[in-house]
Amino acid sequence: MPRRPLHVTGAAEAPLRAALRALRTELAVPDSFPPGVLAEAEAAAKAPRLPAYDATDLPLLTIDPPGSTDLDQAMHLARRADGGYRVHYAIADVAAFVTPGGALDAEAHRRVLTLYFPDDKVPLHPPVLSEGAASLLPGEPRPALLWRIDLDAEGRRVATDVRRALVRSRARLDYAGVQRRIDAGTAEEPLALLREIGRLREALEVERGGISLNVPEQEIVAHDHSYSLVYRAPLPADGWNAQISLLTGMAAADLMTAAGTGILRTLPTAPDGAVARLRRSAHALGVDWPHHVPYAEVVRTADPANPRHAAFLQECTTLLRGAGYTVFTDGHVPTPAVHAAVADEYTHCTAPLRRLVDRYAGELCVAAVAGNEPPEWVRSALPALPDTMATGTRRASAVERESVDVIEAALLSGRIGEVFDAYVIDVKEREPAVGTVHLEDPAVVARVAGGTAPLPLGEWLRVRLAEADPGRAKVLFAPA
């Protein structure tokens, strides 16, 4: 998850494109696909390996940001006669197009993840697949891994199945539109159930001690001949939709652990020092955190529409550091194998168009349900996957972090010397005159240094903008 998701729209694009292009070069981001890869993708798009099972009568729908065309997931929600629910979740079957050991496969292993810049993306697979033949676009028959997960009346999972199927989505929806329909009471039952099931799953998340971070997006807003940075809070529908993906990832982890071969997404419990640092940030931002209240409960009560809470939620992502992938092939699942934020065993399996590991996890689950051994191409690739994913994740994190720095610097570059009100949200223990400040307007979190006195942690501070150079991708404030 990006620390500060950020989007550039409208009039703000043109002045920033040069800096973002330079960043791509600096980070050695993959550019165009080699001709051999494109040729293989074109051929695969015309002749995918289609499954025998036809589920095109299932009225699936997709929920994604407006304009998205790389659609990994489509869902259908229904009630069961016993008072529970049935979740059908179709995941794009990338393995129907990618031949193991081929040029397309090798390029995917080189790229690892789709990289998201504020103004564009660098895809994992050629667009002819990721935005075309493999994408679950409405009205088009597509090969997919079709999950069927039955829940009881409390939202607890009681049965799981996944198989290859031919599917066809009926509608492409976006989060805002879904939220409007549900709030207005005009959503038909398959969509209306998203809130019902999502809330049940959120309650179960609280019960097991898990936590979902509703991190606000940082957005550029145009104002006549200038623009500013603001925070945009996620909608409840974002969280309900995420719960369906989490449900599937937990079901997949259970299938793999039962079969004895798999790859889990793991996260250790945050060390006491990291929690203490976050507690200091909460105090600095005026977020109430009594000593007897656990971290997860504080996060759940934070309001992403409140600028101070938004900054706190962004700081909470520091507790997600240390996430990785754990492979097991001998039937013995390593301990611990839990994802601390999910508070259960979990894996990535719902975004194969954008994340390499999901193709392998999906294949392992299909084999587990069928009672088959995983294909050799999956087993042979598993040992190297954690390191491959770690390399790709580091690059994606650098893209996200540096993109935010570039844009903040570009937007502030004409304001050198101006004074702003800020909160001191962190102070270096060994250098108490150096730390981090949060500005509400513009929505910026940046380094502060250059003074001689210790910074007043948790208090207001007048700061002067000392540096804002998009070429160096850094913003620096100094005590005023």
C-alpha positions as CSV (number, residue, x, y, z in Angstrom):
1,M,0.0,0.0,0.0
2,P,1.4,3.4,-0.9
3,R,2.2,5.5,2.1
4,R,0.6,8.5,0.5
5,P,-1.5,7.6,-2.6
6,L,-1.5,10.6,-4.8
7,H,-3.3,11.6,-8.1
8,V,-2.6,14.4,-10.5
9,T,-5.5,15.6,-12.5
10,G,-6.6,18.4,-14.8
11,A,-4.6,21.7,-15.0
12,A,-2.0,20.4,-12.6
13,E,-0.5,17.9,-14.9
14,A,1.6,19.8,-17.4
15,P,4.1,21.6,-15.0
16,L,4.9,18.3,-13.3
17,R,5.4,15.9,-16.2
18,A,9.0,16.8,-16.8
19,A,10.0,16.1,-13.2
20,L,8.1,12.8,-13.2
21,R,9.8,11.7,-16.4
22,A,13.2,12.5,-14.8
23,L,12.2,10.4,-11.8
24,R,11.4,7.4,-14.1
25,T,14.9,7.6,-15.5
26,E,16.5,8.0,-12.1
27,L,14.8,5.0,-10.7
28,A,15.5,2.9,-13.8
29,V,11.8,2.1,-14.3
30,P,11.1,-0.3,-17.1
31,D,9.9,1.5,-20.2
32,S,8.4,-0.1,-23.3
33,F,8.0,-3.8,-23.7
34,P,10.6,-5.6,-25.9
35,P,9.2,-6.6,-29.4
36,G,9.4,-10.3,-28.5
37,V,7.2,-9.8,-25.4
38,L,4.7,-7.7,-27.4
39,A,4.5,-10.4,-30.1
40,E,3.9,-13.1,-27.6
41,A,1.3,-11.1,-25.8
42,E,-0.5,-10.4,-29.1
43,A,-0.6,-14.1,-29.9
44,A,-1.8,-15.0,-26.5
45,A,-4.6,-12.4,-26.6
46,K,-5.9,-14.1,-29.7
47,A,-5.7,-17.6,-28.4
48,P,-5.9,-18.0,-24.6
49,R,-6.2,-21.3,-22.9
50,L,-9.9,-21.4,-22.2
51,P,-11.5,-23.5,-19.4
52,A,-14.2,-26.0,-20.0
53,Y,-16.5,-24.8,-17.2
54,D,-18.9,-22.0,-18.5
55,A,-20.1,-19.6,-15.8
56,T,-21.0,-16.7,-18.1
57,D,-24.6,-16.8,-16.8
58,L,-23.4,-15.4,-13.4
59,P,-24.1,-11.6,-13.4
60,L,-20.7,-10.4,-12.2
61,L,-19.8,-6.7,-11.7
62,T,-16.5,-4.9,-11.1
63,I,-15.8,-2.0,-8.8
64,D,-12.7,0.1,-9.6
65,P,-11.5,3.7,-9.8
66,P,-13.1,5.7,-12.7
67,G,-11.5,5.0,-16.0
68,S,-9.7,1.8,-14.9
69,T,-9.3,-0.8,-17.6
70,D,-7.0,-3.3,-15.8
71,L,-9.8,-5.1,-14.0
72,D,-8.6,-8.1,-11.9
73,Q,-11.7,-8.8,-9.9
74,A,-15.5,-9.2,-10.5
75,M,-18.0,-10.2,-7.9
76,H,-21.5,-11.5,-7.4
77,L,-23.1,-11.5,-3.9
78,A,-26.2,-13.5,-3.0
79,R,-28.2,-14.7,0.1
80,R,-28.3,-18.4,0.9
81,A,-31.4,-20.2,2.0
82,D,-30.0,-20.8,5.5
83,G,-29.6,-17.1,6.2
84,G,-25.9,-16.9,5.1
85,Y,-24.3,-15.5,2.0
86,R,-22.6,-16.7,-1.1
87,V,-19.7,-14.7,-2.6
88,H,-18.6,-15.4,-6.1
89,Y,-15.3,-13.6,-6.9
90,A,-13.8,-14.0,-10.3
91,I,-10.1,-13.2,-10.6
92,A,-8.4,-12.7,-14.0
93,D,-6.7,-15.9,-15.1
94,V,-3.3,-14.5,-16.3
95,A,-1.9,-18.1,-16.6
96,A,-4.4,-18.6,-19.5
97,F,-2.2,-16.2,-21.4
98,V,1.3,-16.4,-20.0
99,T,3.4,-19.5,-21.0
100,P,5.9,-20.5,-18.3
101,G,9.4,-19.9,-19.4
102,G,8.4,-17.7,-22.3
103,A,9.4,-14.1,-23.1
104,L,6.2,-12.7,-21.5
105,D,6.8,-14.7,-18.3
106,A,10.4,-13.5,-18.1
107,E,9.4,-9.9,-18.5
108,A,6.8,-10.2,-15.8
109,H,9.5,-11.5,-13.4
110,R,11.7,-8.5,-14.3
111,R,8.9,-6.0,-13.7
112,V,7.2,-7.8,-10.7
113,L,4.6,-5.2,-10.1
114,T,2.6,-2.5,-11.9
115,L,4.2,0.8,-10.9
116,Y,1.9,3.7,-10.2
117,F,3.0,7.3,-10.9
118,P,0.7,10.2,-10.1
119,D,0.2,10.8,-13.9
120,D,0.5,7.3,-15.3
121,K,1.4,3.7,-14.7
122,V,4.0,1.2,-15.9
123,P,2.2,-2.1,-16.3
124,L,3.3,-5.6,-15.3
125,H,1.9,-7.0,-18.5
126,P,1.5,-5.5,-22.0
127,P,-1.8,-3.5,-22.2
128,V,-3.1,-5.8,-24.9
129,L,-3.5,-8.3,-22.0
130,S,-3.8,-6.2,-18.8
131,E,-6.2,-3.7,-20.3
132,G,-7.6,-6.0,-23.0
133,A,-7.9,-9.7,-23.4
134,A,-7.2,-10.7,-19.8
135,S,-9.1,-7.8,-18.1
136,L,-12.6,-8.6,-16.8
137,L,-14.2,-5.9,-19.0
138,P,-18.0,-5.8,-19.1
139,G,-19.7,-7.8,-21.8
140,E,-16.6,-9.8,-22.7
141,P,-16.1,-13.6,-22.0
142,R,-12.9,-14.0,-20.1
143,P,-11.0,-16.9,-18.5
144,A,-10.9,-16.5,-14.7
145,L,-10.3,-18.3,-11.5
146,L,-13.8,-18.3,-10.0
147,W,-14.0,-18.4,-6.2
148,R,-17.2,-19.5,-4.4
149,I,-17.1,-18.7,-0.7
150,D,-20.1,-19.4,1.5
151,L,-20.6,-17.4,4.7
152,D,-22.9,-18.0,7.6
153,A,-25.3,-15.3,8.9
154,E,-22.4,-13.7,10.9
155,G,-20.2,-13.5,7.8
156,R,-17.9,-16.4,8.9
157,R,-16.5,-18.6,6.1
158,V,-18.1,-22.1,6.0
159,A,-17.0,-23.4,2.6
160,T,-14.5,-22.5,-0.2
161,D,-14.2,-23.6,-3.8
162,V,-12.1,-22.2,-6.7
163,R,-11.9,-23.4,-10.2
164,R,-11.2,-22.2,-13.7
165,A,-14.2,-20.8,-15.5
166,L,-15.3,-18.7,-18.4
167,V,-17.0,-15.6,-17.0
168,R,-18.6,-12.4,-18.3
169,S,-19.0,-9.2,-16.2
170,R,-22.2,-7.3,-16.7
171,A,-21.3,-3.9,-15.3
172,R,-18.2,-1.7,-14.5
173,L,-18.9,0.4,-11.4
174,D,-16.8,2.9,-9.5
175,Y,-16.6,3.5,-5.7
176,A,-18.4,6.8,-5.7
177,G,-21.3,5.5,-7.8
178,V,-21.6,2.4,-5.6
179,Q,-21.7,4.5,-2.5
180,R,-24.4,6.7,-3.9
181,R,-26.6,3.8,-4.9
182,I,-26.2,2.0,-1.6
183,D,-26.8,5.2,0.4
184,A,-29.9,6.1,-1.7
185,G,-31.3,2.6,-1.4
186,T,-31.4,2.2,-5.2
187,A,-28.8,-0.6,-5.4
188,E,-30.2,-4.0,-6.4
189,E,-29.5,-6.9,-4.0
190,P,-26.2,-8.2,-5.4
191,L,-24.7,-4.7,-4.9
192,A,-26.7,-3.8,-1.8
193,L,-25.2,-6.9,-0.1
194,L,-21.8,-5.4,-0.4
195,R,-22.5,-3.1,2.6
196,E,-24.1,-6.0,4.6
197,I,-21.3,-8.5,4.0
198,G,-18.6,-5.8,4.3
199,R,-19.8,-4.7,7.7
200,L,-20.0,-8.3,9.0
201,R,-16.5,-8.9,7.8
202,E,-15.3,-5.6,9.4
203,A,-16.9,-6.8,12.7
204,L,-15.0,-10.1,12.5
205,E,-11.8,-8.2,11.7
206,V,-12.3,-6.3,15.0
207,E,-13.0,-9.5,16.8
208,R,-9.8,-11.2,15.7
209,G,-7.7,-8.0,16.3
210,G,-7.1,-7.1,12.7
211,I,-7.0,-3.6,11.3
212,S,-7.6,-2.0,7.9
213,L,-5.9,1.4,7.3
214,N,-8.3,3.9,5.6
215,V,-5.3,6.0,4.3
216,P,-6.5,9.1,2.6
217,E,-5.3,10.0,-0.9
218,Q,-3.3,13.1,-1.4
219,E,-4.8,15.0,-4.3
220,I,-3.8,18.0,-6.4
221,V,-6.6,20.6,-6.8
222,A,-6.4,23.3,-9.4
223,H,-7.2,26.9,-8.4
224,D,-7.2,29.4,-11.4
225,H,-3.5,29.7,-12.2
226,S,-2.2,27.6,-9.2
227,Y,-2.9,24.4,-7.4
228,S,-2.7,22.9,-3.9
229,L,-2.5,19.6,-2.1
230,V,-5.4,18.3,-0.2
231,Y,-6.5,15.0,1.4
232,R,-9.4,12.9,0.0
233,A,-10.9,10.5,2.5
234,P,-11.8,7.0,1.3
235,L,-15.5,6.0,1.1
236,P,-17.0,3.2,3.2
237,A,-17.5,1.3,-0.1
238,D,-13.7,1.2,-0.5
239,G,-13.5,-0.7,2.8
240,W,-16.4,-3.1,2.0
241,N,-14.9,-4.0,-1.3
242,A,-11.5,-4.5,0.3
243,Q,-13.1,-6.9,2.8
244,I,-14.1,-9.2,-0.1
245,S,-10.5,-9.3,-1.3
246,L,-9.2,-9.9,2.3
247,L,-11.8,-12.7,2.7
248,T,-10.4,-14.4,-0.5
249,G,-6.8,-14.0,0.5
250,M,-7.5,-15.6,3.9
251,A,-9.4,-18.5,2.2
252,A,-6.5,-19.0,-0.2
253,A,-4.1,-19.1,2.7
254,D,-6.1,-21.8,4.4
255,L,-6.3,-23.9,1.2
256,M,-2.5,-23.7,0.7
257,T,-1.7,-24.5,4.4
258,A,-4.0,-27.5,4.3
259,A,-2.4,-28.7,1.0
260,G,1.1,-28.2,2.4
261,T,2.5,-26.0,-0.4
262,G,2.1,-22.3,-0.7
263,I,3.3,-18.7,-0.4
264,L,1.9,-16.5,2.4
265,R,2.0,-12.7,2.8
266,T,3.4,-12.3,6.3
267,L,3.9,-9.3,8.6
268,P,5.5,-9.5,12.1
269,T,4.0,-7.7,15.0
270,A,5.2,-4.1,15.2
271,P,8.1,-3.7,17.8
272,D,7.4,-1.6,20.9
273,G,9.7,1.2,19.6
274,A,7.6,1.6,16.5
275,V,4.4,1.8,18.4
276,A,5.9,4.3,20.9
277,R,7.0,6.5,17.9
278,L,3.4,6.3,16.5
279,R,2.0,7.2,19.9
280,R,4.2,10.4,19.9
281,S,2.9,11.2,16.4
282,A,-0.7,10.8,17.7
283,H,0.0,13.2,20.6
284,A,1.5,15.7,18.2
285,L,-1.6,15.6,15.9
286,G,-4.1,15.8,18.8
287,V,-5.3,12.2,18.3
288,D,-6.6,10.8,21.5
289,W,-4.8,7.6,22.5
290,P,-5.3,6.6,26.1
291,H,-2.5,4.3,27.4
292,H,-4.8,1.4,28.0
293,V,-6.2,1.5,24.4
294,P,-4.6,-0.8,21.8
295,Y,-3.2,0.6,18.5
296,A,-5.9,-1.1,16.4
297,E,-8.8,0.5,18.3
298,V,-7.3,4.0,17.9
299,V,-6.9,3.5,14.1
300,R,-10.5,2.4,13.8
301,T,-11.8,5.5,15.5
302,A,-9.6,7.8,13.3
303,D,-11.6,9.9,10.8
304,P,-9.8,10.1,7.5
305,A,-11.8,13.3,6.6
306,N,-10.1,15.1,9.5
307,P,-6.8,16.5,8.3
308,R,-5.0,15.7,11.6
309,H,-6.4,12.1,11.6
310,A,-5.4,11.8,8.0
311,A,-1.8,12.6,8.8
312,F,-2.0,10.1,11.7
313,L,-3.3,7.3,9.4
314,Q,-0.4,8.0,7.0
315,E,2.0,7.6,9.9
316,C,0.3,4.3,10.8
317,T,1.6,2.7,7.6
318,T,5.1,2.7,9.2
319,L,3.9,-0.3,11.3
320,L,3.4,-2.3,8.1
321,R,7.2,-2.3,7.5
322,G,8.7,-5.8,7.5
323,A,5.9,-7.4,5.4
324,G,7.2,-10.1,3.1
325,Y,6.4,-13.5,1.6
326,T,6.9,-16.9,3.2
327,V,7.1,-20.0,1.1
328,F,6.6,-23.6,2.3
329,T,6.7,-26.8,0.3
330,D,7.1,-29.6,2.7
331,G,3.8,-29.5,4.6
332,H,5.3,-27.6,7.5
333,V,4.1,-24.0,7.6
334,P,6.7,-21.7,9.2
335,T,5.9,-20.1,12.5
336,P,4.8,-17.3,12.8
337,A,3.0,-17.2,9.4
338,V,0.4,-14.6,10.3
339,H,0.0,-11.2,8.8
340,A,-0.2,-8.9,11.9
341,A,-2.6,-6.4,10.3
342,V,-4.9,-9.1,9.1
343,A,-4.5,-11.0,12.3
344,D,-4.7,-14.3,10.4
345,E,-2.9,-16.3,7.7
346,Y,-3.3,-14.5,4.5
347,T,-1.9,-14.4,0.9
348,H,-2.0,-12.1,-2.2
349,C,-4.1,-13.8,-4.9
350,T,-6.7,-11.2,-6.2
351,A,-4.6,-8.9,-8.4
352,P,-2.6,-11.0,-10.9
353,L,-2.7,-8.4,-13.6
354,R,-0.8,-6.1,-11.4
355,R,1.2,-8.3,-9.0
356,L,3.4,-11.3,-10.1
357,V,2.9,-13.5,-7.0
358,D,-0.9,-13.7,-7.4
359,R,-0.6,-15.8,-10.5
360,Y,1.3,-18.4,-8.5
361,A,-1.0,-18.3,-5.5
362,G,-4.1,-18.7,-7.6
363,E,-2.5,-21.8,-9.3
364,L,-1.7,-23.3,-6.0
365,C,-5.3,-22.9,-4.8
366,V,-6.8,-24.4,-7.9
367,A,-4.6,-27.4,-7.5
368,A,-5.4,-27.7,-3.8
369,V,-9.2,-27.8,-4.4
370,A,-8.8,-30.3,-7.2
371,G,-6.6,-32.5,-5.0
372,N,-3.7,-32.2,-7.5
373,E,-0.1,-31.5,-7.0
374,P,0.9,-28.0,-8.1
375,P,2.3,-27.7,-11.6
376,E,6.1,-28.0,-11.9
377,W,6.4,-24.5,-13.2
378,V,4.8,-23.2,-10.0
379,R,6.9,-25.4,-7.6
380,S,10.2,-24.6,-9.3
381,A,9.5,-20.9,-9.1
382,L,8.4,-20.7,-5.5
383,P,11.8,-20.6,-3.7
384,A,12.9,-17.5,-5.6
385,L,9.6,-15.6,-5.4
386,P,10.0,-13.9,-2.0
387,D,13.3,-12.3,-3.1
388,T,11.8,-11.4,-6.5
389,M,8.8,-9.8,-4.8
390,A,11.0,-8.0,-2.3
391,T,13.0,-6.4,-5.1
392,G,9.9,-5.3,-7.0
393,T,8.3,-4.0,-3.8
394,R,11.3,-1.9,-3.0
395,R,11.2,-0.3,-6.4
396,A,7.4,0.3,-6.1
397,S,7.9,1.9,-2.7
398,A,10.6,4.2,-4.1
399,V,8.3,5.2,-6.9
400,E,5.5,6.1,-4.5
401,R,7.8,7.9,-2.0
402,E,9.8,9.8,-4.6
403,S,6.7,10.8,-6.6
404,V,5.1,12.4,-3.6
405,D,8.4,14.3,-2.9
406,V,8.7,15.5,-6.5
407,I,5.1,16.8,-6.5
408,E,5.4,18.5,-3.2
409,A,8.6,20.1,-4.3
410,A,7.1,21.2,-7.6
411,L,4.0,22.7,-6.0
412,L,6.1,24.6,-3.3
413,S,9.0,25.6,-5.5
414,G,7.7,29.2,-6.0
415,R,7.2,29.7,-2.2
416,I,10.7,29.5,-0.8
417,G,11.0,31.7,2.3
418,E,7.2,31.6,3.1
419,V,6.2,30.7,6.6
420,F,3.7,28.1,7.5
421,D,2.0,26.7,10.6
422,A,2.9,23.0,11.2
423,Y,2.7,20.3,13.8
424,V,5.9,18.6,14.9
425,I,5.0,14.9,14.6
426,D,8.4,13.3,15.0
427,V,11.8,14.2,16.4
428,K,15.0,12.3,16.0
429,E,16.3,11.0,19.3
430,R,19.9,11.6,18.5
431,E,19.3,14.9,16.7
432,P,16.5,16.6,18.5
433,A,16.8,19.7,16.2
434,V,15.8,17.5,13.2
435,G,12.4,15.9,12.7
436,T,9.2,15.8,10.7
437,V,6.4,18.4,10.4
438,H,2.8,18.1,9.1
439,L,1.1,21.0,7.4
440,E,-2.6,21.0,7.0
441,D,-2.6,23.5,4.1
442,P,-1.0,22.5,1.9
443,A,-1.3,18.8,2.8
444,V,2.4,18.2,3.1
445,V,4.5,16.0,5.4
446,A,8.2,16.9,5.3
447,R,11.6,17.2,7.0
448,V,12.4,20.1,9.3
449,A,16.0,20.9,10.2
450,G,18.4,23.8,10.5
451,G,17.6,25.1,14.0
452,T,19.7,24.8,17.1
453,A,17.0,24.2,19.8
454,P,15.3,20.9,20.2
455,L,12.0,20.7,18.3
456,P,8.8,20.8,20.4
457,L,7.3,17.4,19.8
458,G,3.5,17.5,19.7
459,E,3.3,21.3,19.4
460,W,2.7,23.9,16.8
461,L,5.7,25.4,15.1
462,R,6.1,28.2,12.6
463,V,8.4,26.9,9.8
464,R,10.0,28.6,6.8
465,L,10.3,26.8,3.5
466,A,14.0,26.4,3.0
467,E,14.2,24.1,0.0
468,A,11.7,22.8,-2.7
469,D,13.5,21.6,-5.7
470,P,11.7,19.0,-7.8
471,G,15.0,18.1,-9.5
472,R,16.2,16.9,-6.1
473,A,12.8,15.6,-5.1
474,K,12.9,17.0,-1.6
475,V,11.2,19.6,0.5
476,L,12.9,21.0,3.6
477,F,11.6,23.4,6.2
478,A,13.5,25.2,8.9
479,P,12.1,26.7,12.2
480,A,11.0,30.2,11.5
